């Protein structure tokens, strides 16, 4: 078993790093016509494809009505559009438009540039090791989440 203080330090470092990344992401988003929750919705649509309001609500952990308002604003900014499901015309799906994809690409590119600047003082081996450890942590946390 690991030392309690060591685990405490790891948790604190991860929390601080996540906060800094979140703040940097919000700073980058100020140059775009989307809020942080809207950006997360766009990312889900990019990753998962067209989703219903209900499916998107679950992914965002938001109320159905809040997600509807969020999608209304995204649609007004021409980042998404509502489309009827071809198999069941009663079902309406949210479809990511090219303008929304462009925003995602640009924001992620700027976040990666920021990370590259931060990692400039690290050696290639350190960055490779960091990547491997983070991949392993991600894998373990994902499988642990599925078990619980």
Steps between C-alpha positions, in 0.01 A plus 500: 500500500618853425578759760190711580697825456621390156143426387391835644770678297407315180132589546582865572729526197237348272235736640718809454604395147135434405403844635777675305404319179134587556584866558722513190223338299251763622746776412534361146120472466454872568607554138216280369119525506462201736490449874692217670185279529420565134854403403469174694173430318671561164779260599246229589330545163836472324594184693163324501329632187142626496329478840151570630449772761447225759825323410691828505341595836633179656850556361504860630334416834252780432122517519312438176370861498850643557637290214216614275591866571869423438419335165274793406794739543736269308245477219457880496880532455484244216723250681242219505166422340206284597427216257221243496609139535459317169365184664270665754376845396387571859865500613702820459877482510755776546751511214838676522556745214834585337522834684475309830771256393729787404460656846581168669810453282626854564443489877665159536794619288546801732478276809765271352722800420468611863596152623796490263621834641469366855689182411790685328724454805436123507719251315351280229537201734313681778212590267489141372498366856230748602288391205541132588412556867197712410382236250529233768321718756224576250460130418490396867257774598273420204489127581453573872209731416335224296526258793335739746 
